[in-house]
Every structure is written in structure tokens, then in C-alpha cells.
């Protein structure tokens, strides 16, 4: 009994560790996103474009059926300054310390609005309660302050909204690094964006971008979590097999009637299910309760799949394994427990 309890506690701890791994993975991706100024990992740089005015392009994009994307035009002379235009669902959002982030109305307004990084608020002008930021000899209203604790590029950045209704923005594409961030990547839509900007190609956002960020390859995005999950499930499989062995008491084939064999099989299978479901269920509940994970259903699904596979293997083991010299001992213990 003590050995079973020890294994139960071990399974509980491993389940909580799985939740922690998912939380750490989300934190890594969140930190990388903040260093990309809120741009997702799907972001593309539109390169090889000709020198054209930006205002007509924004008007064409607004009138087109393209949707669910964000554009950031990062100033080549100042990587901490960018214009933003979004349409539909723009994917990633920015954390705010006060005020709000841009919404769809801002991208239809005749007046630009400003979103300041929290380390740039001292540059704002506040005559009363409203903050203003001086840009191109105009004072623009600051709608919010974005940023997070830590040394992130987002804290030093200044965002100004673009709109097809703004006719006095004398901006040219050659002065900016144009970054296209679709909610769902689509090669046809990307090709259309390239055509709108009269460019040649789109490349992934990498270290050479003027947007300050760490390089985040496949392993950083998914490989670390995958490796950790495989290791945890490998240990869980070993612990579960030992637990099943102890529960079944190495049940062996013995000359019993079919009814008694079926009754014993169901009894041992029920005990196995109780141990697995209680330990993994309780571990998932504790982990999700104390560690913030946005996709907890993925963890629950993986654990349920693990439990079902373990129970299926246990059932097959009890049904088809032959060479059970100690089934008498199992039957005797079962009889004593029922009494």
C-alpha cells in the first residue's frame, strides 16, 4: 500500500510538472512577442519594394476584401517608432499599463492616435488629464501606455495609427521596414500584399529586422516543450507500469472459471482506473489552479489520452497474457478485500 501511495504521489507531481512546462512555454513565447513589438511569429517583411506613397496603399487595402492582418511600418532611422494599420482580427495584442490599445475605430479615424511604450511616457505633453505626443509638428492624443516588467523592446516603442481617412500623412515606403502580420498565414493573401506595395517578396522576420527581438526558431517555439513533455510522459509511463504491476500483483493465468476471471479482471482494471484518474485529475486541477495556462484543455486532453492508453494496455494484459503462476495470491487478496 505504501508503494502504491508513493507512486500515486509521484504521478501527481509529474502531472503538475507538465502544467508548469506548458506555462513556461507560454511565458517564453510571450516574452519573444514583446520583443517583436506584439508581432506574431507569422510576421513577414515585405522587401524589394519601389518608392511609393503609403497613404494610397492603405486606402486600397481598406477597400479590398483582405482582412485579419496587421501592418507595422517601422522607421528605418528609428527602430523604436512605427506606424500601425490593422483590419479585421489582428491577432496578437499588446499589454497595457494604462489606457487602451488600438481598436478598429482608430484605423478609420481622420486623426492619428498614439500608443506609447511605458519608458517613453516622459516625452508626452500633459496640459491636463489628456496626454499628447508631438509628431511632425502636431500634437497627437495618447490613448494608452503599453509595456511589461523587464527589458523588452515594447517598453521603448512608439506606435501611431494609420487610417485610409488620413490624407496628410506624407509617408513613403522607402523610409520604413514594412512588416505584414496575418492572423492566419495564407500564400495568396501574402502575394496580394506584396503586389499592393509593388514589392518583390516577403521574408520571415529574423534578426536582421530593425525590430529588436531575440531569434526564435522552431526549437525555442515548440521543441523545448515537446522535449519536456516526452520526458515527463516517459517517466509517467514507467511509474504507471510499476503501479499497474503492483495493483495486478503480477496476475497470472490460472484454471479459474470464466466468471471469476472476468470479475477479477474488472476489479483490477477498476483499481487501476481509480489510481490513474484520481492522480492525473488532481494533478491537473492543482496545476491549472495555481499556474496560469491559457490552453489547459490541451493538457487535460493529453492526460486523458494517456490514462485511456494505460487502461487499454492493462485490459489487454489481463486478458491475453499467459504465465500467471501467482493468480491465487491475487484472488486471495481480492477475497479478503471484499470481506
C-alpha positions in Angstrom: 0.0 0.0 0.0 2.8 2.4 0.8 4.5 1.7 -2.5 1.2 2.4 -4.3 0.8 5.7 -2.4 4.4 6.7 -3.3 3.7 6.1 -7.0 0.4 8.0 -6.8 2.2 11.0 -5.3 4.9 10.7 -8.0 2.3 10.7 -10.8 0.6 13.7 -9.1 3.9 15.6 -9.1 4.7 14.7 -12.7 1.3 15.9 -13.8 1.9 19.3 -12.1 5.3 19.5 -13.7 3.6 19.0 -17.1 1.4 22.0 -16.4 4.4 24.1 -15.4 6.2 23.2 -18.6 3.2 24.5 -20.6 3.2 27.7 -18.5 6.9 28.3 -19.1 6.5 27.7 -22.8 3.7 30.3 -22.9 5.9 32.7 -21.0 8.8 32.2 -23.4 6.6 32.9 -26.4 5.0 35.9 -24.7 8.5 37.4 -23.9 9.6 36.9 -27.5 6.3 38.5 -28.7 7.0 41.5 -26.6 10.5 41.8 -28.1 8.8 41.7 -31.5 6.6 44.7 -30.5 3.5 42.5 -30.4 4.0 40.9 -33.8 3.3 37.2 -34.1 5.7 34.5 -35.3 3.9 34.5 -38.6 5.2 38.0 -39.4 6.7 38.7 -42.8 8.9 41.6 -44.0 7.8 43.0 -47.4 11.1 43.6 -49.3 12.2 44.9 -52.7 9.5 47.4 -53.0 9.7 50.6 -55.0 9.4 54.1 -53.5 5.7 54.8 -53.4 3.4 56.8 -51.2 1.9 54.8 -48.3 -1.5 56.6 -48.0 -2.9 55.3 -51.3 -1.8 51.8 -50.4 -3.7 52.0 -47.1 -6.8 53.2 -48.9 -6.5 50.3 -51.4 -6.1 47.8 -48.5 -9.1 49.2 -46.7 -11.3 48.9 -49.8 -10.1 45.4 -50.6 -11.5 42.1 -49.3 -8.3 41.3 -47.5 -8.8 41.2 -43.7 -7.5 39.8 -40.4 -4.0 41.3 -40.6 -1.8 44.0 -39.1 0.8 46.1 -40.8 3.7 47.8 -38.9 5.8 50.3 -40.7 9.0 50.6 -38.7 11.1 53.7 -39.2 14.4 52.7 -40.7 16.1 55.6 -38.8 14.4 54.9 -35.5 13.6 51.2 -34.9 11.6 52.3 -31.8 9.0 54.1 -33.9 6.3 52.6 -36.1 3.0 53.3 -37.8 0.3 50.7 -37.5 -2.7 49.7 -39.6 -4.9 46.7 -38.9 -8.0 45.3 -40.4 -10.3 42.7 -39.0 -8.9 40.4 -36.3 -5.3 41.5 -36.0 -4.0 38.5 -33.9 -1.6 39.5 -31.1 -2.5 42.2 -28.7 -0.2 44.4 -26.6 -0.2 44.6 -22.7 -1.2 48.0 -21.4 -0.3 49.7 -18.1 -2.9 52.4 -18.7 -5.5 53.4 -21.3 -6.2 51.1 -24.1 -4.6 49.6 -27.3 -5.8 50.5 -30.8 -9.2 49.3 -32.0 -11.0 49.2 -35.4 -12.3 52.8 -34.9 -8.8 54.2 -34.7 -7.9 52.7 -38.1 -10.9 54.5 -39.6 -10.3 57.8 -37.9 -9.3 61.0 -39.7 -6.9 61.8 -36.7 -3.9 59.6 -35.8 -3.6 58.3 -32.2 -0.5 57.3 -30.2 0.3 54.3 -28.1 3.4 54.9 -26.0 5.9 52.4 -24.5 6.0 52.8 -20.7 9.6 54.1 -20.8 8.7 56.9 -23.3 5.9 58.5 -21.3 8.2 61.3 -20.1 8.2 62.5 -23.7 4.4 63.1 -23.7 2.9 66.5 -23.1 0.1 66.7 -20.5 -1.7 70.0 -20.2 -4.4 68.5 -18.1 -5.6 64.9 -17.9 -5.0 64.0 -21.5 -1.5 63.2 -22.8 -0.3 64.4 -26.2 2.7 63.4 -28.2 4.5 65.7 -30.7 4.9 64.2 -34.1 5.7 66.1 -37.3 4.8 69.4 -35.7 1.4 68.1 -34.5 0.2 67.1 -31.0 -1.5 63.7 -31.2 -3.6 62.2 -28.4 -2.1 59.4 -26.5 -4.8 56.7 -26.0 -2.7 54.3 -23.9 0.6 53.2 -22.5 2.0 49.7 -23.3 4.7 47.7 -21.7 5.7 44.9 -19.3 8.1 44.3 -16.4 11.5 43.5 -17.8 13.9 44.8 -20.5 11.6 44.5 -23.6 11.7 46.4 -26.8 7.9 47.2 -26.4 8.7 49.4 -23.4 10.7 51.9 -25.6 8.4 51.8 -28.6 6.0 54.5 -30.0 3.1 53.4 -32.2 0.9 55.8 -34.3 -2.2 54.6 -36.0 -2.8 54.8 -39.8 -6.1 55.2 -41.5 -7.4 55.5 -45.0 -9.1 58.7 -43.8 -5.8 60.4 -43.1 -4.9 62.4 -46.2 -2.0 64.5 -44.8 0.5 61.6 -44.0 3.3 62.3 -46.4 4.9 58.9 -45.9 7.0 56.9 -48.4 7.7 53.2 -48.3 11.5 53.6 -48.7 11.7 55.2 -45.3 10.2 52.1 -43.5 10.6 48.4 -42.9 7.1 47.1 -43.8 6.0 44.1 -41.7 2.9 42.1 -42.5 1.4 40.1 -39.7 -1.6 37.9 -40.8 -3.8 36.2 -38.2 -3.7 33.1 -40.4 -0.9 32.8 -42.9 -2.1 32.4 -46.5 0.2 32.5 -49.5 -2.4 34.1 -51.8 -3.0 36.9 -49.3 0.7 37.4 -48.9 1.1 37.7 -52.7 -1.6 40.3 -52.8 0.1 42.4 -50.0 3.4 42.2 -52.0 1.5 43.5 -55.1 -0.1 46.3 -53.1 3.3 47.6 -52.1 4.8 46.9 -55.5 7.4 44.8 -53.8 9.2 41.6 -54.8 8.9 39.2 -52.0 8.1 38.5 -48.3 10.7 37.0 -45.9 10.3 35.9 -42.3 11.0 38.4 -39.5 14.6 37.5 -38.4 17.4 39.1 -36.5 18.3 41.5 -39.4 15.0 43.2 -38.8 15.1 46.7 -37.2 12.5 45.4 -34.8 14.6 44.4 -31.7 13.9 40.8 -30.7 15.6 37.6 -30.0 15.8 35.0 -32.7 13.1 32.4 -32.0 13.5 29.3 -34.2 11.4 26.1 -34.1 13.1 24.6 -31.1 12.5 27.8 -29.0 8.9 27.9 -30.1 7.9 24.3 -29.8 10.9 22.0 -29.4 11.6 22.7 -25.7 8.0 22.0 -24.7 7.9 18.9 -26.9 11.1 17.5 -25.4 10.0 18.2 -21.8 6.6 16.6 -22.5 8.2 13.5 -23.9 10.5 13.1 -20.9 7.6 13.6 -18.4 5.3 11.1 -20.2 8.2 8.6 -20.4 8.7 8.8 -16.6 4.9 8.7 -16.1 4.7 5.6 -18.3 7.4 3.8 -16.2 5.7 4.8 -13.0 2.3 3.7 -14.3 3.6 0.4 -15.4 5.1 -0.3 -11.9 1.8 0.8 -10.3 -0.2 -1.5 -12.6 2.1 -4.4 -11.7 1.6 -3.8 -8.0 -2.2 -3.5 -8.5 -2.5 -6.6 -10.6 0.0 -8.4 -8.3 1.6 -9.9 -11.4 -1.8 -11.7 -12.0 -1.1 -15.0 -13.8 -3.2 -17.4 -15.9 -4.8 -19.9 -13.6 -7.5 -22.6 -14.0 -10.5 -20.4 -12.9 -14.0 -20.3 -14.3 -14.7 -17.6 -16.8 -17.0 -15.7 -14.4 -14.4 -15.4 -11.7 -11.7 -14.5 -14.2 -13.9 -11.7 -15.6 -14.8 -10.5 -12.2 -11.1 -10.3 -11.2 -10.2 -8.6 -14.4 -12.8 -5.9 -13.9 -11.8 -5.4 -10.2 -8.2 -4.9 -11.0 -9.0 -2.7 -14.0 -11.2 -0.6 -11.8 -8.5 -0.1 -9.3 -6.0 0.9 -12.0 -8.5 3.4 -13.4 -9.1 4.9 -9.9 -5.4 5.4 -9.3 -4.7 6.9 -12.7 -7.8 9.2 -13.0 -7.5 10.5 -9.4 -3.8 11.2 -9.5 -3.7 12.8 -13.0 -7.0 14.6 -12.5 -5.9 16.0 -9.1 -2.5 17.0 -10.5 -4.1 18.8 -13.5 -6.6 20.6 -11.2 -3.8 21.8 -8.8 -1.5 22.8 -11.7 -4.2 24.7 -13.6 -5.4 26.3 -10.4 -2.0 27.7 -9.3 -0.3 28.2 -12.7 -1.8 30.3 -15.4 -2.1 28.3 -18.6 -4.3 29.6 -21.5 -4.7 26.2 -23.2 -5.5 24.0 -20.3 -7.8 21.8 -22.4 -4.7 20.6 -24.3 -3.1 19.3 -21.1 -6.4 17.7 -20.0 -6.7 16.0 -23.4 -3.2 14.6 -23.3 -3.7 13.3 -19.8 -7.0 11.6 -20.7 -5.3 10.0 -23.7 -2.5 8.8 -21.5 -5.0 7.3 -19.0 -7.1 5.6 -21.7 -4.0 4.1 -23.4 -2.7 2.8 -20.0 -6.1 1.3 -19.2 -6.3 -0.3 -22.6 -2.9 -1.9 -22.2 -3.9 -3.1 -18.7 -7.0 -4.7 -20.1 -5.1 -6.4 -22.9 -2.5 -7.6 -20.3 -5.1 -9.1 -18.1 -7.0 -10.7 -20.9 -4.3 -12.2 -23.1 -1.2 -12.6 -21.0 -0.4 -16.2 -20.2 2.0 -17.5 -17.5 0.2 -16.4 -14.3 1.7 -18.6 -11.5 0.6 -16.2 -8.7 -3.0 -15.6 -9.6 -4.0 -17.5 -6.4 -2.4 -14.8 -4.4 -4.3 -12.1 -6.3 -7.6 -14.0 -5.8 -7.0 -14.4 -2.1 -6.3 -10.7 -1.6 -9.4 -9.8 -3.6 -11.5 -12.1 -1.5 -10.1 -10.6 1.7 -10.7 -7.1 0.5 -14.3 -7.9 -0.4 -14.9 -9.4 3.1 
